[in-house]
Amino acid sequence: RAARPRLFHKLSIPAAQRTPEPACPPCKQHQCIALSPYAIGAMAAMFPITCCVMGGDDVDDEHQQPVWPPTSPPLTATHGRLTLVRGYLKRKSTRNLEDGGPPRWALRWLEVDPPEEDRPEYMLSVYKTSARSKRLNAVSLKKISSVRHDDSLPCAFVVSVGESNYTLLARDAADCDTWVRSLNDAREALSVEPGAQCVAS
């Protein structure tokens, strides 16, 4: 039998070129900002630049996303005889120091909470954000043994609770002074019983 003529020829069709998707511009919330100008130079080499926003945190619409450095100084409010302070700080973590790595810093919202029904004491509380939706830990002001400036790191101060020391980094030297002064004033006010006065005989 005669071969049936081929009606179609195999065409060589070039593969469609895929247009590369444009790169997503960096989100402003995830831009990393170095430590304050006081840490530039020799101090900056000691600490890695960390991201300003803690991923996965739920923040209410009425609260701003946590950024570093903060856009405003710590807030204070009068409660009875005490001045309560609150604001964003960086808390030093030493978990990886055992492996010889540099210290890590976590951005946290710290606030002196007034007494409530379930805890009749003033507490220094640590939250993830200013939304206060999750308290990470807290300590009574009466259990804090000292609050002092950290001489080894500008703009930082140390809160001592017994034998444990917690290093916190403020935005600048003025903010650091506000935290140290406010916490010490509150501790001193609590150490004096209400109505206790020195009367000359």
SVG drawing of the C-alpha trace seen along z (x, -y; Angstrom):
<svg xmlns="http://www.w3.org/2000/svg" viewBox="-10 -69 46 71">
<polyline fill="none" stroke="black" stroke-width="0.4" points="0.0,0.0 1.1,-3.5 2.2,-5.5 -0.4,-8.0 0.9,-11.5 1.6,-13.4 -0.6,-16.5 1.1,-18.0 4.8,-18.7 6.3,-18.8 6.8,-22.4 9.4,-23.7 7.6,-26.2 9.8,-28.1 8.8,-28.0 7.1,-31.1 9.4,-33.3 8.2,-33.9 8.3,-37.5 10.0,-37.8 7.8,-39.1 8.9,-42.5 10.7,-42.3 8.6,-43.3 9.8,-46.6 11.1,-46.2 8.4,-46.7 9.0,-49.7 7.9,-47.7 10.8,-45.2 13.6,-47.7 16.3,-47.3 17.6,-50.2 20.9,-50.1 21.2,-51.0 21.2,-54.6 24.1,-56.9 25.6,-56.3 26.3,-52.7 28.1,-53.6 31.7,-52.7 33.2,-50.1 29.9,-49.4 28.1,-48.8 30.5,-46.0 29.4,-44.2 25.7,-44.0 24.1,-42.7 21.6,-44.9 18.2,-43.3 14.9,-43.7 12.7,-46.3 9.4,-44.4 8.7,-41.2 7.1,-38.9 3.8,-37.3 2.8,-39.8 -0.9,-40.8 -1.3,-44.5 -4.6,-46.3 -5.3,-49.0 -5.3,-51.7 -1.7,-50.9 1.3,-51.6 3.6,-48.9 6.6,-48.6 9.7,-50.2 13.2,-50.9 14.2,-53.5 10.8,-54.6 9.4,-57.8 8.7,-59.3 10.1,-59.3 8.7,-56.9 5.3,-57.9 4.6,-58.6 1.4,-58.8 0.8,-59.7 -0.9,-57.0 -1.3,-58.0 2.2,-58.6 3.9,-56.9 4.9,-58.0 4.4,-55.0 6.5,-54.7 5.9,-52.8 7.5,-52.5 9.5,-50.4 12.9,-49.0 15.2,-46.4 15.8,-43.5 19.0,-41.7 19.0,-37.9 22.0,-35.9 20.8,-32.5 23.4,-32.2 26.3,-33.6 27.2,-30.1 28.0,-29.2 30.2,-32.3 27.7,-34.2 26.9,-37.9 24.0,-38.9 20.5,-39.2 18.1,-42.0 14.3,-41.7 12.0,-44.7 9.5,-44.7 6.9,-47.0 7.6,-47.5 5.2,-49.1 4.7,-49.6 1.2,-48.3 -0.8,-49.5 -2.4,-47.1 -5.4,-45.1 -7.7,-42.7 -5.7,-39.6 -2.3,-41.2 -2.3,-43.9 1.2,-45.2 2.8,-47.4 4.4,-45.3 7.0,-45.9 5.4,-44.0 6.9,-42.9 4.6,-42.7 5.2,-42.0 3.6,-45.2 1.8,-48.2 -1.5,-46.4 -0.8,-44.5 -2.5,-41.5 0.1,-39.1 2.1,-39.6 5.4,-37.7 6.5,-38.1 6.3,-40.5 8.0,-41.3 6.9,-43.2 8.6,-46.5 9.2,-45.5 11.3,-42.5 13.6,-44.7 16.8,-45.2 18.3,-47.9 18.0,-49.9 21.3,-51.4 22.9,-52.6 25.0,-50.1 28.5,-51.6 29.6,-49.2 26.8,-50.2 25.5,-53.7 21.8,-54.2 21.4,-50.9 20.4,-50.2 20.3,-47.1 17.3,-45.9 18.4,-43.5 16.0,-41.0 17.9,-39.1 20.9,-37.5 19.4,-37.9 20.3,-41.0 18.3,-42.1 19.8,-44.6 17.5,-47.0 18.4,-49.4 16.7,-52.8 16.4,-55.0 18.9,-57.5 20.6,-58.7 17.6,-60.9 15.2,-58.1 17.5,-55.9 17.6,-58.5 13.8,-58.7 13.5,-54.9 16.1,-54.7 14.8,-57.7 11.1,-56.7 11.7,-53.1 13.9,-54.1 11.5,-56.8 8.6,-54.3 10.6,-51.7 11.5,-54.3 7.9,-55.5 6.8,-51.9 9.4,-51.4 7.8,-54.1 4.6,-53.1 1.7,-55.6 1.4,-58.1 4.9,-57.3 6.6,-60.6 9.5,-61.8 8.2,-64.1 10.7,-66.1 10.2,-65.8"/>
</svg>
